[in-house]
Amino acid sequence: MKSWIRNILGFLSSLIKRFAFGFLKAKEIKNIFNYYKVPHLFDTSGQPSKQQLNLLAKNGYEVVINLAPNSLLQGSVVNEAEILESQQVKYIHLPVDFNNPTNEDFANFVSTIDHYKDKKLWVHCAANMRVSAFVYKYRRDILKLSHDEIIGDMKAIWTPNKIWNAFLGLNNKF
């Protein structure tokens, strides 16, 4: 429960900082909310600010995948596609309902990751919860890595709630 509270507070803090201090330019990728480098795959995070999206482009990211819905309440940058595509970064929006992730959502994610696997990828959502869960499932079900080998990467971001435990088939593994 502590990680859930920590993530919600971190997300709210991120929103406040983003709007109150938006004029400050991001200088390091690792400062993006809930940044995490997935070993041997790609980088992930919560919602980047406008300045951080520009930073992604400057750091050579070729494709940005967003799993968050189009909602300011959930931290989405309204003009994210415009910001990225103006800098020749491909933007892909695959909205996933946090309260109802589906196998179809996951299949779209897998198809997109596989299509762009040779590009420098950044994958995000509002707080890196959806992403870390999808990445766990991708690594377990598609790449055939063991639960014990990869669960720590998801736990670095959060401990999934009942809905996500059921979606991931983890009911008895935490």
N, C-alpha and C positions, 0 to 999 in steps of 0.2 A: 504493500500500500504506500510505503514511503516514496518509492520511485514514481508512482502515479501522481502523487501530490507534488513532488519535485518537478516533474515534467509540466504539469499544469501551471505551477507558479513560474517556471522558466519560460513557458510560452507566453503568459501574460506579461512578464517582465520584458520579453522580446518585443511584444507589440508596443508597450509603452516606450521603450528605447527607440524603436523604429520610427514612431511618430514624433516623439519629443526631441530626438537627436538625429533625425533623418538627414540633416545637413552635414553630418560628419561622415567622411568617406571611410568605407571598410578598407583595411589594408592587408588583411590576411584571411585566407579561405577558412582556416580553422576557427575563426571567430563567428562564423555563421551558426545560428542557433542549432544545437544538437548535431553539429558536424560529426560525421563518422566515415572513416575510410574502410570500406569493406575489403578485406584481404583478397588480392588477385582479381578484383572485379572493377569497382568504380567508387566514387565518393557520393555520400548522401548527407542530407540535412533536413532541418525544418525549413520554413519559408524564408528564402533570402530577400533582403530589401532591394530596392532599386540599385543602390550603390554596389551591393554584393552581386547582383546579377551582372552588372558591368564588369566586376572583378572576375567573374567566371569566364566571361568572354575574353578578357585580357590574359587569362591564364590558360587559354587554348582549349577550353571545353567546346566540343562540337555539337553536342546534343544535351538538352535539359529536358527531363521528364518530370512532370508534376502530377502527383496522385491526389492532391487536395481538390475539393470542389471549388468552383468559382464563388468564393464568399469572403468578404472582408472580415466577417466574424471569425472565420477560421484562418485568417492571416494571408489570404491570397492577394498577390499584387495584381491589381486590375489590368494593367497594361504589360504584363510579363512577356507575352508573345511579341509585342511590338518592340520592347526593349531588347530582347535577345535576337530577334530576326533582323533588326537594324544593324546588328553586328555580326551577321552571318552565322548565328548559332541556331540550330534547328530546335524548335520548341514543340513538345508533344504533351498534350493534356489528356490524362487518363483518369478522370475523377472517380474516386472510390468513396462510397458512403461509409463513414467511420463506424456507424451502427449496423451496417449490413454489407460486409465485404462478400463478394461472390466468386465462384469459380470462373465465371466469365471475365470478371475484373482481372483475376490472376492470369487467365489465358491471354488476355490483351497485353498484360505486363510482360509475360514470357515472350510473346511474339515480338514485341517492341525491343526488348533487351537483345533477343537473338538477331533481329534485323540490324541493330546498331552496335553489335558486340566489338566491331573493329574500330569504333570511334571512341573518343574521350568523352565519357558519360558522367553526368551529374543527375542524381535522382533525388527528388524532395517531395515533401508534403507539408502540412502545417507545422508538425512537431517531430517529424521523422519516426512516428509510430507506425503509420500505415506502411511506409517504406521498409522499415526494419523488419516488420512481419512478413511482407512480400519477399524480401531478400532472404529471410530465413527459409521460407517455403521453397523459393527458387533453388537455393543451395542444397536443401535436403531432397526435394522431389525431382529436380531436373539435373543438378550436378552430382547427386547421390552422395553428398557429404553426410557424415554422421551427426546426429543431434548433439552429442557431447562435444563435438569439434566446433560447432557453430552457434550454439545457444548463447554463449557469452557475448557474442556480437549484438544480438538483439537485446539481451539484458543490460548492455551498456547504455541503451536508450530507455528502455522501459520493461516492465513486466506486464504482459498482455492481460486484459480483462477477460471476463467470461465469454464475450462474443468472439474475441480474437483467439482465445484458447480453443474454442470449439472449431473455428474456421481452420486453425492450424493443426487440429488434432492433438493438442497438448494437454488435455484435461488432467492427466495424472503425472505430468513430467516436471512440474515446478515445485 
